[in-house]
Amino acid sequence: MALDEHNEEQDNRPQEKDEAPAPLTGEEQGRWQPPDPAMQKISVAVSRIKEELRKLIIGQEEMLDLLIAALFSGGHVLLEGVPGIAKTLTAKLLAQSMDVGFSRIQFTPDLMPSDVVGTTIYNMKNSEFTFSSGPVFSNFVLIDEINRAPAKTQAALFEVMEEYQVTVDGTTYQMESPFFVIATQNPIEQEGTYKLPEAQLDRFLAKINLEYPALEEEKLILRRFQSDFGMAKREVVKPVFEAKEITECQALVQQVKIREELLDYIAQIVHETRNNANLFLGASPRASLAVMKMSKAVAAMDGRDYVTPDDIQYVAYPVLNHRVILTPEREMEGYSSREVIRQIVQKIEVPR
């Protein structure tokens, strides 16, 4: 079912004017702007998806918002957190809430590139080689514990994550749309793991660092699963979104307006990471594009067809934190990339 069919009823409702959003241009100072009907479709779509996920996922609101924003931006996400905080479960439920193909790849030290992308097989019946596609050929691909595979296997993901295609034995195979990679990793355990190459990290649109749930959230988790040891309730999450609708949302996100001053603001933030004394490595131009894409998605999810400085500041850390490297001195002093990125954002004047 298309977005228009899902949201016809919502679009016909009169819009309430409880609170005016920030004006888009100087000419509109003090004048209220009604929510954009096209972007309201995305807001309703997000509500439908999150309503399904909340049947099992408690808390982690920022993670859900950033996951959906990355999906609507056409990028990939790296989830980092200690075991047991629902990284894998959330990825599986997100795919379950949508009528799309899903595959899971468990990365291990002995995993080969052909185990991921596929290989050519000799067919004795017709005496020809045929391509047998690997698990990466799907709409949603969950890569569990991505840092457990060696560099050779990691390199197999470079092309598919950036160009949405796989080349095997000189033949190129295109991915179906949408194509969304969610990878997980544990930041604590080091034994049997490999550091992800910077070139691969740069291919993730955002890296989401997950924290432990709050006390009240953990109480709710216990109450929800006190009679469901096998987590049979996962079956209650039903598909409410189709591949066509994801493509429609991605097209709408591209239509979100962003002022020239805000483009300059993004460029200044990213440029400052390359000239900061606390950072050994700054962010690439791909990071600037990622901030722009994610800020547009966040604006659309809020029902707006324009980006505000708040949108840019909201996505700055998840987009930049895995693309910068602290200097050894700052690491020894206990600095974090979050602190440095926050200082950079606070230092640069916000456009009016």
C-alpha positions as CSV (number, residue, x, y, z in Angstrom):
1,M,0.0,0.0,0.0
2,A,1.4,3.4,-0.9
3,L,2.1,6.3,1.4
4,D,-0.8,8.3,-0.1
5,E,-3.3,5.6,0.7
6,H,-2.1,5.3,4.3
7,N,-2.1,9.0,5.0
8,E,-5.2,10.3,3.1
9,E,-7.1,10.6,6.3
10,Q,-4.3,12.4,8.1
11,D,-3.7,14.9,5.3
12,N,-7.4,16.0,5.3
13,R,-7.4,16.9,8.9
14,P,-7.1,20.6,9.8
15,Q,-3.7,21.5,11.1
16,E,-3.5,22.7,14.7
17,K,-1.6,25.9,15.4
18,D,-0.5,25.3,18.9
19,E,3.2,26.2,18.4
20,A,4.9,27.8,15.5
21,P,8.0,26.2,14.1
22,A,11.2,28.3,13.5
23,P,10.8,30.5,10.4
24,L,12.6,29.4,7.2
25,T,13.8,32.8,5.9
26,G,14.2,36.3,7.1
27,E,11.1,37.4,5.3
28,E,9.0,34.9,7.4
29,Q,10.1,36.1,10.8
30,G,7.2,35.9,13.2
31,R,4.9,34.3,10.6
32,W,3.7,30.7,11.4
33,Q,4.2,28.0,8.7
34,P,1.8,25.1,8.6
35,P,3.4,21.6,8.4
36,D,4.2,20.5,4.9
37,P,1.6,17.8,3.9
38,A,4.2,15.8,2.0
39,M,6.5,15.7,5.0
40,Q,3.6,14.9,7.3
41,K,3.4,11.6,5.4
42,I,6.9,10.7,6.7
43,S,5.9,11.7,10.2
44,V,2.9,9.3,10.1
45,A,5.1,6.6,8.6
46,V,7.6,6.9,11.4
47,S,4.8,6.7,14.0
48,R,3.6,3.5,12.4
49,I,7.0,1.9,12.4
50,K,7.8,3.0,16.0
51,E,4.4,1.8,17.2
52,E,5.3,-1.7,16.1
53,L,8.8,-1.6,17.5
54,R,7.6,-0.3,20.9
55,K,5.6,-3.6,21.3
56,L,9.0,-5.1,22.4
57,I,11.6,-2.3,22.5
58,I,11.5,-0.2,25.6
59,G,13.3,3.1,25.6
60,Q,16.2,3.7,23.1
61,E,14.1,6.5,21.4
62,E,17.2,8.2,20.0
63,M,18.4,4.9,18.5
64,L,15.1,4.3,16.8
65,D,14.9,7.8,15.4
66,L,18.5,7.7,14.0
67,L,17.9,4.2,12.5
68,I,14.9,5.4,10.6
69,A,16.6,8.7,9.6
70,A,19.5,6.7,8.2
71,L,17.1,4.4,6.3
72,F,15.3,7.3,4.8
73,S,18.7,8.9,3.9
74,G,19.8,5.9,2.0
75,G,22.7,5.1,4.3
76,H,23.9,2.4,6.6
77,V,24.3,2.3,10.4
78,L,26.8,0.9,12.9
79,L,25.3,0.0,16.3
80,E,27.9,-0.1,19.1
81,G,27.1,-1.2,22.6
82,V,27.7,-3.8,25.3
83,P,26.0,-7.2,24.9
84,G,22.4,-7.5,25.9
85,I,21.0,-4.1,25.1
86,A,18.9,-5.2,22.1
87,K,21.1,-4.2,19.2
88,T,20.5,-7.3,17.2
89,L,16.8,-7.6,18.4
90,T,16.1,-4.0,17.3
91,A,17.6,-4.6,13.8
92,K,15.6,-7.7,13.3
93,L,12.4,-6.1,14.5
94,L,12.9,-3.1,12.3
95,A,13.1,-5.4,9.3
96,Q,10.1,-7.4,10.6
97,S,8.0,-4.2,10.7
98,M,8.6,-3.8,7.0
99,D,7.6,-6.1,4.1
100,V,11.2,-6.4,2.8
101,G,13.8,-9.1,2.4
102,F,16.0,-9.7,5.4
103,S,19.3,-11.6,6.0
104,R,21.6,-12.0,8.9
105,I,25.4,-12.6,8.6
106,Q,27.3,-13.7,11.7
107,F,30.8,-12.5,11.3
108,T,33.5,-14.8,12.6
109,P,37.3,-15.0,12.1
110,D,37.0,-17.8,9.5
111,L,34.4,-16.1,7.4
112,M,35.5,-15.7,3.7
113,P,34.4,-13.0,1.3
114,S,32.6,-15.5,-0.8
115,D,30.5,-16.4,2.3
116,V,29.2,-12.8,2.2
117,V,28.9,-11.8,-1.5
118,G,28.6,-15.2,-3.1
119,T,30.6,-17.1,-5.6
120,T,30.5,-18.7,-9.1
121,I,29.7,-22.5,-9.2
122,Y,30.3,-24.9,-12.0
123,N,27.1,-26.4,-13.2
124,M,27.8,-29.9,-14.6
125,K,24.4,-30.2,-16.3
126,N,25.0,-27.4,-18.8
127,S,28.8,-27.2,-18.4
128,E,28.6,-23.5,-17.4
129,F,29.6,-21.4,-14.4
130,T,26.6,-19.8,-12.6
131,F,26.7,-17.1,-9.9
132,S,25.3,-18.2,-6.5
133,S,24.4,-15.0,-4.6
134,G,25.5,-14.6,-0.9
135,P,23.4,-13.3,2.0
136,V,24.3,-9.7,1.3
137,F,21.8,-9.9,-1.5
138,S,18.8,-8.7,0.4
139,N,17.0,-5.4,1.3
140,F,17.9,-5.4,5.0
141,V,21.2,-7.0,5.9
142,L,22.2,-7.4,9.6
143,I,25.9,-8.0,10.1
144,D,26.3,-9.2,13.7
145,E,29.6,-8.5,15.4
146,I,31.2,-7.0,12.3
147,N,34.6,-6.6,14.0
148,R,35.1,-10.3,14.3
149,A,36.0,-10.9,10.7
150,P,39.5,-10.2,9.2
151,A,40.4,-7.5,6.8
152,K,39.9,-9.6,3.7
153,T,36.3,-10.2,4.6
154,Q,35.8,-6.6,5.6
155,A,37.0,-5.5,2.2
156,A,34.2,-7.5,0.6
157,L,31.8,-4.9,2.0
158,F,33.5,-1.8,0.6
159,E,31.9,-1.9,-2.9
160,V,28.4,-3.1,-1.9
161,M,28.0,-0.5,0.9
162,E,29.2,2.5,-1.2
163,E,28.0,1.5,-4.8
164,Y,25.2,-0.9,-4.0
165,Q,26.7,-3.5,-6.3
166,V,28.9,-6.6,-6.1
167,T,31.6,-7.6,-8.7
168,V,32.5,-11.2,-8.8
169,D,34.8,-12.7,-11.5
170,G,34.4,-9.5,-13.6
171,T,30.6,-9.5,-13.6
172,T,28.7,-6.8,-11.6
173,Y,25.5,-7.5,-9.8
174,Q,23.2,-4.7,-8.6
175,M,21.5,-4.7,-5.2
176,E,17.7,-4.3,-5.1
177,S,16.3,-1.1,-3.6
178,P,16.1,-0.4,-0.7
179,F,19.4,-1.7,0.5
180,F,20.2,-1.1,4.2
181,V,23.0,-2.5,6.2
182,I,22.9,-2.5,10.0
183,A,26.1,-3.7,11.7
184,T,26.7,-4.4,15.4
185,Q,29.8,-4.5,17.5
186,N,30.9,-4.7,21.1
187,P,33.2,-1.9,22.2
188,I,34.6,-3.7,25.3
189,E,35.7,-7.2,24.2
190,Q,39.0,-7.2,22.3
191,E,39.9,-10.9,22.1
192,G,39.2,-12.3,18.6
193,T,38.2,-9.0,17.1
194,Y,39.7,-6.8,14.4
195,K,39.7,-3.0,14.2
196,L,37.5,-1.8,11.4
197,P,39.4,0.1,8.7
198,E,38.8,3.8,8.6
199,A,37.7,3.4,4.9
200,Q,35.0,1.1,6.0
201,L,33.8,3.1,9.0
202,D,33.5,6.1,6.6
203,R,30.9,4.1,4.6
204,F,28.5,4.0,7.6
205,L,26.3,7.1,7.5
206,A,26.0,7.0,11.3
207,K,27.4,5.2,14.3
208,I,25.0,4.9,17.2
209,N,26.5,4.4,20.6
210,L,24.0,2.6,22.9
211,E,23.8,3.1,26.6
212,Y,22.3,0.9,29.4
213,P,18.6,1.5,30.0
214,A,17.5,3.7,32.8
215,L,16.2,2.1,36.0
216,E,12.5,2.6,35.2
217,E,13.1,1.2,31.7
218,E,14.7,-1.9,33.1
219,K,11.8,-2.4,35.4
220,L,9.4,-2.2,32.4
221,I,11.6,-4.8,30.5
222,L,11.3,-7.2,33.4
223,R,7.5,-6.8,33.6
224,R,7.1,-7.2,29.8
225,F,9.0,-10.5,29.6
226,Q,8.2,-12.0,33.0
227,S,6.0,-14.7,31.3
228,D,7.7,-14.8,28.0
229,F,11.1,-16.4,28.4
230,G,11.3,-17.5,24.8
231,M,10.4,-14.0,23.5
232,A,7.4,-15.3,21.6
233,K,6.0,-11.8,21.6
234,R,8.4,-11.0,18.7
235,E,5.6,-12.4,16.5
236,V,3.3,-9.5,17.5
237,V,5.4,-7.1,15.4
238,K,3.7,-7.1,11.9
239,P,4.8,-5.5,8.6
240,V,3.3,-2.0,8.3
241,F,5.6,-0.7,5.6
242,E,6.6,-1.7,2.1
243,A,9.7,-1.4,0.0
244,K,7.9,1.0,-2.3
245,E,7.0,3.3,0.7
246,I,10.7,3.4,1.8
247,T,11.7,4.5,-1.7
248,E,8.9,7.2,-1.6
249,C,10.2,8.5,1.8
250,Q,13.8,8.6,0.5
251,A,12.6,10.7,-2.5
252,L,10.7,13.1,-0.2
253,V,13.7,13.5,2.1
254,Q,15.7,14.7,-0.9
255,Q,13.1,17.5,-1.5
256,V,13.7,19.0,2.0
257,K,15.1,22.5,1.6
258,I,18.3,23.7,3.3
259,R,19.5,27.3,3.2
260,E,22.9,28.3,1.9
261,E,23.9,29.5,5.3
262,L,23.2,26.1,6.8
263,L,25.2,24.4,4.1
264,D,28.1,26.7,5.0
265,Y,27.4,25.8,8.7
266,I,27.8,22.1,8.0
267,A,31.0,22.7,6.0
268,Q,32.5,24.8,8.8
269,I,31.8,22.1,11.4
270,V,33.4,19.3,9.3
271,H,36.3,21.6,8.3
272,E,37.0,22.3,11.9
273,T,37.5,18.6,12.6
274,R,40.5,18.7,10.3
275,N,42.1,21.7,12.1
276,N,41.4,20.7,15.7
277,A,44.4,20.2,18.0
278,N,42.5,17.4,19.8
279,L,42.0,15.3,16.6
280,F,44.6,13.2,14.8
281,L,42.2,12.6,11.9
282,G,39.3,14.8,10.8
283,A,36.2,14.0,8.8
284,S,36.1,13.6,5.0
285,P,33.7,15.4,2.6
286,R,31.6,12.3,2.7
287,A,30.9,13.3,6.3
288,S,29.6,16.7,5.2
289,L,27.2,15.0,2.8
290,A,26.1,12.6,5.6
291,V,25.3,15.5,8.0
292,M,23.2,17.1,5.2
293,K,21.4,13.9,4.4
294,M,20.6,13.0,8.0
295,S,19.6,16.6,8.9
296,K,17.1,16.5,6.0
297,A,15.7,13.2,7.2
298,V,15.3,14.4,10.8
299,A,13.5,17.5,9.5
300,A,11.2,15.4,7.4
301,M,10.4,13.1,10.3
302,D,9.4,16.2,12.2
303,G,7.0,17.1,9.5
304,R,9.0,20.0,8.1
305,D,10.3,20.6,4.6
306,Y,13.2,22.7,5.7
307,V,16.3,22.1,7.9
308,T,17.1,24.1,11.0
309,P,20.4,24.4,12.9
310,D,19.0,22.2,15.6
311,D,18.6,19.3,13.1
312,I,22.3,19.7,12.1
313,Q,23.4,19.8,15.8
314,Y,21.3,16.7,16.6
315,V,22.9,14.5,13.9
316,A,26.5,15.9,14.2
317,Y,27.7,13.4,16.8
318,P,26.3,10.2,15.4
319,V,27.5,11.2,11.9
320,L,31.0,12.3,13.0
321,N,32.0,10.2,16.0
322,H,33.3,7.3,14.0
323,R,35.0,9.4,11.4
324,V,37.4,11.3,13.7
325,I,40.4,10.0,15.7
326,L,41.6,11.6,18.9
327,T,45.3,12.4,19.3
328,P,47.2,9.9,21.5
329,E,47.6,12.6,24.1
330,R,43.9,13.3,24.4
331,E,43.1,9.6,24.5
332,M,45.5,9.2,27.5
333,E,43.8,12.1,29.2
334,G,40.5,10.4,28.9
335,Y,38.9,12.7,26.3
336,S,36.1,11.4,24.2
337,S,35.1,12.2,20.6
338,R,31.7,13.3,22.0
339,E,33.4,16.1,24.0
340,V,35.5,17.3,21.1
341,I,32.6,17.3,18.6
342,R,30.4,19.2,21.1
343,Q,33.1,21.8,21.6
344,I,33.4,22.2,17.8
345,V,29.7,22.7,17.4
346,Q,29.5,25.2,20.3
347,K,32.5,27.1,18.9
348,I,30.9,27.8,15.5
349,E,28.4,30.6,15.2
350,V,24.9,29.4,14.5
351,P,23.3,30.9,11.3
352,R,20.3,33.2,12.0
